[in-house]
């Protein structure tokens, strides 16, 4: 990870007028975690297949778990395009969503959005992140962008409204 990026990230807080740009996988992963840690009530995620390099590690798992358990009104919604990889190999967030199903939902994107090839994080009413291509870790992280968060939230809600539950991600009770 570049030292300049790491130093800037350590000084950035949700609500600060800071925009950071990642160039590498480690930078994107740390920036996503840094944005989610202070979340108090909401996290919306769009990701092709919950990229393990960013979303399937113990620190991110713990941050999402803390958010989900913080309040009865806390909500985490995740939209993915493909569940094959995470069903086959497992994923911490899928397991967490099965345990905390009243706070964490994972849906498949609807047919109209199957070609959407960006990854997003929307954190509370303040921050959002975008990786413009899911096969690249170049991204932008906005720590205080309430207007853009409202716009992205409307887009996310439109996608969520036509999304579908994936039976492969449900917990099996035997």
C-alpha positions in Angstrom: 0.0 0.0 0.0 1.3 3.5 -0.8 2.3 5.4 2.2 0.6 8.6 1.1 -2.7 6.8 0.7 -2.3 5.1 4.0 -1.5 8.4 5.8 -4.5 10.2 4.1 -6.8 7.3 5.0 -5.8 7.3 8.7 -6.7 11.0 8.9 -10.1 10.6 7.1 -13.2 10.1 9.1 -16.8 9.6 7.9 -18.2 13.1 7.7 -14.9 14.7 6.8 -14.7 16.5 3.4 -12.2 14.0 2.0 -12.1 12.0 -1.2 -9.5 9.3 -1.7 -8.5 7.3 -4.8 -7.3 3.8 -4.5 -5.0 2.2 -7.1 -4.5 -1.3 -5.6 -6.4 -4.1 -4.0 -5.0 -3.5 -0.5 -5.8 0.2 -0.7 -9.4 -0.5 -1.8 -9.9 -3.2 0.9 -8.5 -0.9 3.7 -10.5 2.1 2.5 -13.8 0.1 2.4 -13.1 -1.2 5.9 -12.3 2.3 7.1 -15.6 3.6 5.8 -17.7 0.8 7.3 -16.1 0.8 10.8 -17.9 4.0 12.0 -21.2 3.2 10.4 -24.1 3.6 12.7 -27.3 2.4 10.9 -26.9 1.5 7.3 -24.7 -0.1 4.7 -25.7 -0.8 1.2 -23.3 -2.8 -1.0 -23.3 -3.6 -4.7 -20.7 -6.2 -5.8 -20.5 -8.7 -8.6 -19.7 -11.6 -6.3 -18.7 -10.1 -3.0 -15.1 -9.9 -4.1 -13.2 -11.9 -1.4 -10.2 -9.6 -1.5 -12.3 -6.8 -0.1 -15.3 -8.3 1.6 -14.3 -11.7 2.9 -11.8 -11.0 5.7 -12.2 -11.1 9.4 -11.9 -7.3 9.9 -14.7 -6.5 7.4 -16.8 -9.3 8.8 -16.5 -7.8 12.3 -17.3 -4.3 11.1 -20.5 -5.5 9.4 -21.4 -7.6 12.4 -20.9 -4.6 14.8 -23.1 -2.5 12.5 -25.8 -5.1 12.3 -25.9 -5.6 16.1 -25.6 -1.9 16.9 -29.3 -1.1 16.8 -32.6 -2.9 16.1 -32.9 -0.5 13.2 -29.5 -1.3 11.7 -29.7 -2.6 8.1 -27.2 -4.1 5.7 -28.3 -4.8 2.1 -26.1 -6.5 -0.4 -26.7 -6.8 -4.1 -24.7 -9.3 -6.1 -24.8 -10.6 -9.7 -23.5 -14.1 -9.2 -23.6 -16.4 -6.1 -21.8 -19.4 -7.7 -18.3 -18.5 -6.2 -19.5 -17.7 -2.7 -21.8 -20.7 -2.6 -19.0 -23.0 -3.8 -16.2 -21.5 -1.6 -18.1 -20.0 1.3 -18.1 -16.4 2.4 -18.1 -14.8 5.8 -20.8 -12.3 4.9 -23.1 -15.0 3.7 -22.7 -16.9 6.9 -23.3 -13.7 8.9 -26.4 -12.9 6.9 -27.8 -16.3 7.7 -27.1 -15.7 11.4 -28.4 -12.1 11.5 -31.1 -12.4 8.8 -33.3 -9.6 10.3 -30.4 -7.1 9.8 -28.5 -8.4 6.7 -30.1 -9.3 3.3 -28.2 -10.5 0.2 -30.1 -10.4 -3.1 -29.3 -11.1 -6.7 -29.6 -8.1 -9.0 -32.7 -8.1 -11.2 -32.5 -8.9 -14.9 -32.5 -5.2 -15.8 -29.3 -4.6 -13.9 -27.3 -7.8 -14.7 -24.8 -5.8 -16.8 -24.1 -3.3 -14.0 -20.3 -3.7 -13.5 -19.5 -1.4 -10.6 -19.0 -2.0 -6.9 -20.5 0.5 -4.5 -20.6 1.1 -0.8 -23.2 3.5 0.7 -22.5 4.2 4.4 -25.2 5.8 6.6 -26.2 9.2 5.0 -22.6 10.4 4.6 -20.2 8.2 2.7 -20.0 6.3 -0.5 -17.4 4.4 -2.5 -17.2 3.3 -6.1 -15.0 0.9 -7.9 -15.9 1.6 -11.5 -15.1 -1.9 -12.7 -15.4 -4.9 -10.5 -12.2 -6.4 -12.1 -10.1 -3.5 -11.0 -9.4 -2.0 -7.6 -9.1 1.6 -8.7 -11.8 3.4 -6.8 -13.0 6.6 -5.2 -14.0 7.0 -1.5 -16.1 10.0 -0.5 -16.3 10.4 3.2 -18.8 13.3 3.3 -21.1 13.4 0.3 -24.7 13.5 1.5 -26.1 14.8 -1.8 -24.4 12.1 -3.8 -25.4 9.5 -1.1 -29.0 10.5 -1.6 -28.6 10.1 -5.4 -26.8 6.7 -5.1 -29.4 5.5 -2.5 -32.2 6.2 -5.0 -30.3 4.2 -7.6 -29.6 1.4 -5.2 -33.3 1.3 -4.0 -34.4 1.0 -7.7 -32.0 -1.9 -8.1 -33.1 -3.4 -4.8 -36.8 -3.2 -5.7 -36.3 -5.5 -8.7 -33.8 -7.8 -7.0 -34.5 -11.4 -6.1 -33.6 -13.6 -3.1 -31.2 -16.4 -4.0 -32.4 -19.7 -2.5 -28.7 -20.9 -2.7 -27.8 -18.3 0.0 -30.5 -19.2 2.5 -29.7 -21.2 5.6 -30.8 -24.8 5.5 -32.5 -26.1 8.6 -32.3 -29.8 9.0 
